[in-house]
């Protein structure tokens, strides 16, 4: 794409950056509203989060408010915890000026699209919660295609293997890998497989096999083949081959459609209990309560809670919560997170509608999703804008890329340039490019995370429960965030009612394997 053509495209840069914290727009140049190519940076202050990260001890004023339950974090985990605690005395604290976290829905001219989490599965905890709120998620009904070497391959891991644009021996290697991996009883050998990297299995096959997984893994569980738990990958492969993808359901907005609905359901009654721009700096246990100190409206405030549900990532919780046992805190800090921007290309004409989630090995992005796929054939629906969401996970050492707006713009421009070269018909310009940046949104499915590290990291304390999808697994799933929030709500109710067994109940939730 030429520089001249790029000058007519509007770039929008938004989202959280370092340590899970939003950018401080006041530190950056004020955008020129007359220039369509000047990125617009959205967000709020991150200095407080960085001070927490660096060990700064904030003042902790005396409590001026009480609550039975304080929920820290307003993503899908925090919002669903509030939903399950309807009728109870709870307070939700979210550092950003909006709710949704990594499952956040954006819109362009009335058309919703995802900035992160993509889909649910029929009957999982996300689908159940959506249905309970009157939100009907629609079936995807499309196996994942791949575009490689300018060739479109439908249903990649089944009939598509015969059509991969590789030499016959490479296609044969793909088939042998598939057939060999299908012989493994993954549930019987879960502990063994989770202790091994995927490279122990891919190294015997053609390099193109590993290249495919080096694209697929970062998008789904944040890790390339050498850092991927063999259990995580082989469970996914067996699901692809046996048709698990046929169970996918979603609406435009990705899983942000669920958080969007949760906000719509909760705010009319609980708006005063849902505080945005409220950055928690300390969570300290006392004899019969927990003091939660947060920064809001320019001052530090402390609330005394009978229970606390931490719906933040473990690397953040480890810095906020005082008194975590040493081994547990070590496990929290051992959890790894991938930097993960998502780039949305917004076209004013149909460009691509051949597959829902299409994989493109060897590009700056791993795959892209058609935002309105599940409603595109609805009677009376007209696709005014073809919005494509490009998943662009980075390596851990590339996290600093997201701190500078110029680097973000270059990354988004590279995604567009790569897309325009994938197939000849893609050489079109969008009307707008949006990049949503997040520094630590997805925990990595590395060896040992699922069967060992997450369990060591997520034990409940006497009055503090650790939720979020990194308490579950085996990969970063909204359904697990919701499951743990439902468990956290029941745990809190047991403590508030003085019922015995709350700690054992929390351990049961933690040790239940959904896979």
C-alpha positions as CSV (number, residue, x, y, z in Angstrom):
1,X,0.0,0.0,0.0
2,X,1.5,3.4,-1.0
3,X,2.0,6.2,1.5
4,X,-0.4,8.3,-0.6
5,X,-3.2,5.8,-0.3
6,X,-2.6,5.4,3.5
7,X,-3.0,9.2,4.0
8,X,-6.7,8.9,3.3
9,X,-7.3,6.2,5.9
10,X,-8.3,7.1,9.4
11,X,-6.4,5.3,12.2
12,X,-7.8,5.0,15.7
13,X,-5.6,3.8,18.6
14,X,-7.3,2.8,21.8
15,X,-7.2,0.4,24.8
16,X,-5.2,-0.5,27.8
17,X,-1.4,-0.8,27.7
18,X,1.2,-1.6,30.3
19,X,0.4,-3.7,33.4
20,X,-3.2,-4.0,32.3
21,X,-3.6,-0.2,32.7
22,X,-5.0,2.4,30.3
23,X,-2.9,5.1,28.6
24,X,-2.8,8.6,30.0
25,X,-4.1,10.7,27.0
26,X,-2.8,13.9,28.7
27,X,0.8,12.7,28.2
28,X,0.3,12.5,24.4
29,X,-0.2,15.2,21.8
30,X,-3.7,16.5,21.4
31,X,-5.0,15.1,18.1
32,X,-5.8,17.4,15.2
33,X,-9.5,16.9,14.6
34,X,-9.0,18.2,11.0
35,X,-6.6,15.4,10.0
36,X,-8.2,12.0,9.3
37,X,-4.9,10.2,9.7
38,X,-4.1,11.4,13.2
39,X,-4.7,8.5,15.7
40,X,-7.1,9.2,18.4
41,X,-5.8,7.9,21.8
42,X,-8.5,6.9,24.3
43,X,-8.1,5.8,27.9
44,X,-7.2,7.1,31.3
45,X,-4.2,7.3,33.7
46,X,-1.8,4.4,34.1
47,X,0.7,6.1,36.5
48,X,-1.2,4.6,39.6
49,X,-1.0,1.1,38.2
50,X,2.7,1.5,37.4
51,X,3.3,2.7,41.0
52,X,1.5,-0.4,42.3
53,X,3.6,-2.6,40.0
54,X,6.8,-1.0,41.2
55,X,5.9,-1.6,44.9
56,X,4.9,1.9,45.9
57,X,3.0,2.0,49.2
58,X,-0.1,4.3,49.1
59,X,-1.7,5.8,52.1
60,X,-4.6,3.8,53.3
61,X,-7.2,6.1,54.8
62,X,-9.8,4.8,57.3
63,X,-12.8,3.2,55.8
64,X,-15.7,5.6,54.9
65,X,-17.9,3.0,53.3
66,X,-19.0,-0.6,54.0
67,X,-20.1,-3.4,51.7
68,X,-20.8,-7.1,52.1
69,X,-18.9,-7.8,48.9
70,X,-16.3,-5.8,47.0
71,X,-15.7,-6.9,43.4
72,X,-12.3,-5.8,42.0
73,X,-12.4,-5.6,38.2
74,X,-15.2,-4.8,35.8
75,X,-14.6,-7.3,32.9
76,X,-16.8,-10.2,32.2
77,X,-15.7,-11.9,35.5
78,X,-16.5,-8.8,37.7
79,X,-19.8,-8.0,35.8
80,X,-21.0,-11.6,36.0
81,X,-20.1,-11.7,39.8
82,X,-22.3,-8.7,40.2
83,X,-25.0,-10.4,38.2
84,X,-24.9,-13.6,40.4
85,X,-25.0,-11.4,43.5
86,X,-28.1,-9.5,42.6
87,X,-30.0,-8.5,45.7
88,X,-26.8,-8.5,47.8
89,X,-24.8,-5.5,49.0
90,X,-21.9,-5.3,46.6
91,X,-19.6,-2.7,45.2
92,X,-17.7,-3.1,41.9
93,X,-14.5,-1.2,41.2
94,X,-13.2,-0.9,37.6
95,X,-10.0,1.1,36.7
96,X,-11.2,2.2,33.3
97,X,-14.1,4.5,32.3
98,X,-16.1,1.6,30.8
99,X,-16.8,-2.0,31.7
100,X,-16.1,-5.1,29.7
101,X,-12.4,-5.7,30.1
102,X,-11.0,-8.0,27.3
103,X,-14.6,-8.8,26.2
104,X,-15.5,-5.3,25.1
105,X,-17.8,-4.4,22.3
106,X,-17.2,-1.4,20.0
107,X,-19.4,0.0,17.3
108,X,-19.0,1.8,13.9
109,X,-22.0,3.5,12.5
110,X,-24.3,1.2,14.5
111,X,-22.4,-2.0,13.6
112,X,-21.0,-3.9,16.5
113,X,-17.6,-5.6,16.4
114,X,-15.2,-7.3,18.8
115,X,-12.0,-5.8,20.3
116,X,-10.9,-9.1,21.9
117,X,-12.7,-12.2,23.0
118,X,-14.4,-13.8,20.0
119,X,-17.0,-16.5,20.7
120,X,-18.7,-19.0,23.1
121,X,-19.7,-22.6,22.7
122,X,-23.3,-23.8,22.7
123,X,-24.2,-24.7,26.3
124,X,-21.1,-23.3,28.0
125,X,-21.3,-20.9,30.9
126,X,-21.2,-17.8,28.6
127,X,-24.0,-19.1,26.4
128,X,-26.1,-20.1,29.5
129,X,-25.6,-16.6,31.0
130,X,-26.5,-14.9,27.7
131,X,-29.7,-17.0,27.4
132,X,-30.6,-16.2,31.0
133,X,-30.4,-12.5,30.2
134,X,-32.5,-13.0,27.0
135,X,-29.6,-12.8,24.6
136,X,-29.7,-15.5,22.0
137,X,-26.2,-16.3,20.6
138,X,-26.4,-17.6,17.1
139,X,-24.4,-20.6,15.6
140,X,-21.3,-19.9,13.6
141,X,-21.9,-23.0,11.3
142,X,-18.5,-22.8,9.6
143,X,-15.3,-24.8,10.1
144,X,-12.1,-22.7,10.1
145,X,-10.5,-22.1,6.7
146,X,-6.9,-21.2,6.0
147,X,-5.4,-18.9,3.3
148,X,-1.8,-19.8,2.6
149,X,0.3,-19.2,-0.6
150,X,-2.7,-17.3,-2.1
151,X,-4.9,-20.4,-1.8
152,X,-8.2,-20.6,0.1
153,X,-8.5,-24.0,2.0
154,X,-11.8,-24.7,3.6
155,X,-12.1,-27.0,6.7
156,X,-8.4,-27.0,7.2
157,X,-7.9,-30.1,9.4
158,X,-10.4,-32.4,7.7
159,X,-11.0,-32.4,4.0
160,X,-8.9,-29.3,3.6
161,X,-5.6,-31.2,4.2
162,X,-5.9,-32.6,0.6
163,X,-5.9,-29.0,-0.7
164,X,-3.1,-27.4,1.2
165,X,-0.7,-25.7,-1.4
166,X,2.2,-27.8,-0.3
167,X,4.1,-30.7,-1.9
168,X,2.5,-34.1,-1.5
169,X,5.0,-35.2,1.2
170,X,4.1,-32.1,3.3
171,X,0.4,-32.7,3.0
172,X,1.1,-36.3,4.0
173,X,2.9,-35.0,7.1
174,X,-0.1,-32.9,8.1
175,X,-2.3,-36.0,7.8
176,X,0.1,-38.2,9.7
177,X,0.3,-35.6,12.5
178,X,-3.5,-35.4,12.6
179,X,-3.9,-39.2,12.7
180,X,-1.2,-39.8,15.2
181,X,-2.5,-37.1,17.6
182,X,-6.0,-38.5,17.4
183,X,-4.8,-41.8,18.9
184,X,-3.7,-40.1,22.1
185,X,-6.1,-40.3,25.1
186,X,-5.6,-36.7,26.2
187,X,-7.8,-36.9,29.3
188,X,-6.1,-40.1,30.5
189,X,-2.7,-38.4,30.1
190,X,-3.6,-34.8,30.9
191,X,-0.9,-34.4,33.6
192,X,1.8,-35.9,31.4
193,X,0.8,-33.9,28.3
194,X,0.5,-30.6,30.2
195,X,4.1,-31.0,31.4
196,X,5.4,-31.2,27.8
197,X,5.9,-28.5,25.2
198,X,4.1,-29.1,21.9
199,X,7.4,-29.2,20.1
200,X,7.9,-32.6,21.6
201,X,5.2,-33.7,19.2
202,X,5.6,-31.4,16.1
203,X,9.3,-32.0,15.7
204,X,8.8,-35.3,14.0
205,X,6.7,-33.8,11.2
206,X,7.2,-31.3,8.3
207,X,8.2,-27.7,9.4
208,X,4.9,-26.4,7.9
209,X,3.0,-28.3,10.6
210,X,4.7,-26.3,13.4
211,X,4.3,-23.1,11.3
212,X,0.6,-23.6,11.4
213,X,0.5,-24.1,15.2
214,X,2.9,-21.1,15.6
215,X,0.1,-19.0,14.2
216,X,-2.8,-20.8,15.9
217,X,-1.4,-21.0,19.4
218,X,-0.6,-17.3,20.0
219,X,-4.1,-16.3,18.9
220,X,-5.8,-18.9,21.2
221,X,-3.6,-19.3,24.2
222,X,-0.9,-16.7,23.7
223,X,2.1,-19.0,23.0
224,X,4.0,-20.4,20.1
225,X,4.7,-24.1,19.8
226,X,7.8,-24.2,21.9
227,X,6.0,-22.5,24.8
228,X,2.7,-24.4,24.4
229,X,1.4,-27.1,26.7
230,X,0.9,-30.2,24.5
231,X,-2.3,-30.9,26.3
232,X,-3.8,-27.5,25.4
233,X,-2.9,-27.9,21.7
234,X,-3.9,-31.5,21.3
235,X,-7.2,-31.0,23.1
236,X,-7.9,-28.2,20.5
237,X,-6.8,-30.3,17.6
238,X,-9.0,-33.2,18.6
239,X,-11.9,-30.8,18.9
240,X,-11.2,-29.3,15.5
241,X,-11.3,-32.8,13.9
242,X,-14.3,-34.1,15.8
243,X,-16.4,-31.0,15.1
244,X,-16.3,-29.1,18.3
245,X,-16.1,-25.8,16.3
246,X,-19.6,-26.6,15.1
247,X,-20.8,-25.7,18.6
248,X,-19.5,-22.1,18.4
249,X,-22.1,-19.4,18.9
250,X,-21.8,-15.6,19.0
251,X,-23.3,-12.3,17.9
252,X,-21.6,-9.2,16.4
253,X,-19.4,-7.7,19.1
254,X,-17.9,-11.0,20.0
255,X,-18.1,-11.9,23.7
256,X,-18.4,-8.2,24.3
257,X,-22.1,-8.7,23.5
258,X,-22.4,-10.5,26.9
259,X,-20.6,-7.7,28.8
260,X,-22.7,-5.1,27.0
261,X,-25.8,-6.9,28.0
262,X,-24.6,-7.4,31.6
263,X,-24.1,-3.6,31.9
264,X,-27.6,-3.0,30.4
265,X,-29.1,-5.4,33.0
266,X,-27.2,-4.2,36.0
267,X,-26.9,-0.4,35.7
268,X,-30.6,0.5,36.0
269,X,-30.7,-0.9,39.5
270,X,-27.0,-1.0,40.6
271,X,-25.4,2.0,38.9
272,X,-24.3,3.6,42.1
273,X,-22.5,0.3,43.0
274,X,-20.6,0.2,39.7
275,X,-17.7,2.6,39.9
276,X,-15.6,3.3,36.8
277,X,-12.2,5.1,36.9
278,X,-11.7,3.5,40.3
279,X,-8.2,2.0,40.5
280,X,-7.6,-0.3,43.5
281,X,-4.2,0.1,45.1
282,X,-4.4,-2.2,48.2
283,X,-6.5,-5.1,49.5
284,X,-5.7,-5.7,53.2
285,X,-7.3,-8.4,55.4
286,X,-8.3,-7.5,59.0
287,X,-9.9,-9.6,61.7
288,X,-13.5,-9.7,60.4
289,X,-13.3,-7.7,57.2
290,X,-11.1,-6.6,54.3
291,X,-10.0,-3.0,53.6
292,X,-10.0,-2.1,49.9
293,X,-8.3,1.2,49.1
294,X,-8.9,2.7,45.6
295,X,-8.2,5.9,43.8
296,X,-11.4,7.7,42.6
297,X,-12.3,11.3,41.8
298,X,-8.8,12.5,42.7
299,X,-8.6,10.9,46.1
300,X,-7.9,7.7,47.9
301,X,-10.9,6.0,49.4
302,X,-11.2,2.9,51.6
303,X,-14.2,0.5,51.8
304,X,-14.5,-2.1,54.5
305,X,-15.8,-5.3,52.9
306,X,-16.9,-8.6,54.5
307,X,-15.7,-10.4,51.5
308,X,-13.7,-9.6,48.3
309,X,-13.9,-11.2,44.9
310,X,-10.7,-10.5,42.9
311,X,-11.6,-10.4,39.2
312,X,-8.2,-9.2,38.1
313,X,-5.3,-11.1,36.5
314,X,-3.1,-12.9,39.0
315,X,-0.1,-10.7,38.2
316,X,-2.1,-7.7,39.3
317,X,-3.8,-9.5,42.3
318,X,-0.3,-10.5,43.6
319,X,0.6,-6.8,43.9
320,X,-2.7,-5.6,45.4
321,X,-3.5,-8.2,48.0
322,X,-1.5,-8.2,51.2
323,X,-0.7,-11.4,53.1
324,X,-0.8,-13.9,50.2
325,X,1.2,-17.0,51.2
326,X,4.7,-17.0,49.6
327,X,4.2,-20.1,47.4
328,X,0.8,-18.8,46.2
329,X,2.2,-15.4,45.4
330,X,5.1,-17.0,43.5
331,X,2.7,-19.0,41.4
332,X,0.7,-15.8,40.6
333,X,3.8,-14.1,39.4
334,X,4.9,-17.2,37.4
335,X,1.7,-16.9,35.3
336,X,2.7,-15.5,31.9
337,X,0.6,-13.1,29.8
338,X,0.8,-12.3,26.1
339,X,0.5,-8.7,24.7
340,X,-2.4,-8.8,22.3
341,X,-3.6,-6.0,20.1
342,X,-6.6,-6.5,17.8
343,X,-6.9,-4.5,14.6
344,X,-10.3,-3.9,13.0
345,X,-10.5,-3.0,9.3
346,X,-13.7,-1.3,8.4
347,X,-14.7,-1.4,4.7
348,X,-17.7,0.3,3.1
349,X,-18.2,-2.6,0.7
350,X,-18.1,-6.4,0.9
351,X,-14.5,-7.6,0.8
352,X,-14.6,-11.0,2.5
353,X,-17.5,-13.3,3.6
354,X,-16.2,-16.8,2.8
355,X,-15.4,-17.9,6.3
356,X,-16.0,-16.8,9.9
357,X,-12.5,-17.3,11.3
358,X,-9.8,-17.5,8.7
359,X,-6.2,-18.4,9.4
360,X,-3.3,-16.8,7.5
361,X,0.1,-18.3,8.5
362,X,3.2,-16.1,8.0
363,X,1.6,-12.7,8.4
364,X,1.6,-10.0,11.0
365,X,-1.8,-11.3,12.1
366,X,-2.7,-14.9,12.8
367,X,-6.4,-14.9,11.8
368,X,-9.4,-12.6,11.2
369,X,-13.1,-12.8,11.9
370,X,-16.1,-11.4,10.0
371,X,-17.9,-9.3,12.6
372,X,-21.5,-9.9,11.5
373,X,-21.0,-13.5,10.3
374,X,-23.9,-15.0,12.4
375,X,-26.5,-12.4,11.3
376,X,-25.4,-11.8,7.7
377,X,-28.1,-14.1,6.3
378,X,-30.9,-12.8,8.6
379,X,-33.9,-11.8,6.5
380,X,-33.9,-8.1,5.9
381,X,-30.3,-7.6,7.1
382,X,-28.0,-5.6,4.8
383,X,-24.3,-5.5,5.4
384,X,-23.6,-1.8,5.3
385,X,-20.0,-2.2,6.5
386,X,-17.8,-5.3,6.1
387,X,-15.8,-5.2,9.4
388,X,-13.0,-7.7,9.8
389,X,-11.3,-8.2,13.2
390,X,-7.6,-9.2,12.9
391,X,-6.0,-11.0,15.8
392,X,-2.5,-9.8,16.2
393,X,-0.8,-11.4,19.3
394,X,2.7,-10.4,20.0
395,X,5.7,-12.0,21.8
396,X,6.3,-11.1,25.4
397,X,9.4,-9.0,24.5
398,X,7.3,-7.0,22.1
399,X,5.0,-5.6,24.8
400,X,6.6,-2.1,24.7
401,X,5.5,-1.8,21.1
402,X,2.0,-0.9,22.5
403,X,3.2,2.0,24.6
404,X,3.9,4.3,21.6
405,X,1.1,5.4,19.4
406,X,3.4,5.6,16.3
407,X,4.4,2.0,16.8
408,X,0.7,1.0,17.1
409,X,-0.1,2.8,14.0
410,X,2.8,1.1,12.1
411,X,1.5,-2.3,13.4
412,X,-2.0,-1.6,12.2
413,X,-0.7,-0.4,8.8
414,X,1.4,-3.6,8.5
415,X,-1.7,-5.7,9.2
416,X,-3.5,-3.9,6.5
417,X,-0.6,-4.3,4.0
418,X,-0.3,-8.0,4.8
419,X,-4.1,-8.5,4.3
420,X,-4.0,-6.8,1.0
421,X,-1.4,-9.3,-0.3
422,X,-3.2,-12.4,1.0
423,X,-5.4,-12.6,-2.1
424,X,-5.6,-10.3,-5.1
425,X,-9.2,-9.3,-4.3
426,X,-8.1,-8.0,-0.9
427,X,-6.2,-5.1,-2.4
428,X,-8.8,-2.5,-1.3
429,X,-8.6,0.4,1.2
430,X,-10.8,0.5,4.4
431,X,-12.5,3.7,5.5
432,X,-11.1,3.3,9.0
433,X,-8.5,1.2,10.9
434,X,-8.9,0.7,14.6
435,X,-6.3,-0.9,16.8
436,X,-7.2,-1.9,20.3
437,X,-4.1,-2.5,22.4
438,X,-3.8,-4.6,25.6
439,X,-0.5,-5.3,27.4
440,X,-1.4,-8.4,29.4
441,X,-4.9,-9.6,28.5
442,X,-4.3,-13.3,27.9
443,X,-2.6,-15.8,30.1
444,X,-0.3,-18.1,28.2
445,X,-1.1,-21.9,28.0
446,X,2.4,-22.9,28.8
447,X,3.4,-26.3,30.2
448,X,2.2,-26.8,33.7
449,X,-0.1,-23.8,33.9
450,X,-3.3,-25.8,33.7
451,X,-2.6,-28.8,36.0
452,X,-0.2,-27.1,38.5
453,X,0.5,-23.4,38.4
454,X,-3.1,-22.1,38.2
455,X,-4.2,-24.2,41.2
456,X,-1.2,-23.1,43.3
457,X,-2.1,-19.5,42.4
458,X,-5.8,-19.3,42.9
459,X,-6.5,-20.7,46.4
460,X,-9.1,-18.6,48.3
461,X,-8.0,-16.8,51.4
462,X,-10.3,-16.5,54.4
463,X,-12.3,-13.6,53.0
464,X,-10.7,-13.1,49.5
465,X,-11.6,-15.2,46.5
466,X,-9.5,-15.2,43.3
467,X,-11.6,-15.5,40.1
468,X,-11.0,-14.6,36.5
469,X,-10.3,-17.0,33.6
470,X,-6.6,-17.4,34.6
471,X,-8.0,-19.4,37.6
472,X,-9.3,-21.9,35.1
473,X,-8.2,-23.0,31.7
474,X,-6.8,-24.7,29.9
475,X,-6.8,-21.5,27.8
476,X,-8.2,-18.0,28.2
477,X,-11.9,-18.6,28.2
478,X,-14.8,-16.3,29.0
479,X,-16.8,-19.3,30.1
480,X,-14.2,-20.1,32.8
481,X,-14.3,-16.4,34.0
482,X,-18.1,-16.7,34.4
483,X,-17.9,-20.2,36.0
484,X,-15.5,-18.9,38.6
485,X,-17.6,-15.8,39.2
486,X,-20.6,-17.9,39.9
487,X,-18.5,-20.0,42.3
488,X,-17.3,-16.8,43.9
489,X,-20.8,-15.5,44.4
490,X,-21.8,-18.8,46.1
491,X,-18.6,-18.7,48.2
492,X,-19.4,-15.1,49.3
493,X,-23.0,-16.0,50.2
494,X,-21.7,-18.9,52.4
495,X,-19.4,-16.6,54.3
496,X,-22.0,-13.8,54.7
497,X,-24.5,-16.4,56.0
498,X,-21.9,-17.9,58.4
499,X,-22.2,-21.3,56.8
500,X,-19.3,-23.7,57.2
501,X,-17.4,-25.1,54.2
502,X,-16.7,-22.0,52.1
503,X,-13.0,-22.8,51.8
504,X,-13.7,-26.3,50.7
505,X,-16.3,-25.1,48.2
506,X,-13.8,-22.7,46.7
507,X,-11.3,-25.6,46.4
508,X,-13.9,-27.7,44.6
509,X,-14.5,-24.9,42.1
510,X,-10.8,-24.6,41.5
511,X,-10.1,-28.3,41.1
512,X,-13.1,-29.0,38.8
513,X,-11.9,-29.6,35.3
514,X,-14.3,-28.6,32.6
515,X,-12.1,-30.4,29.9
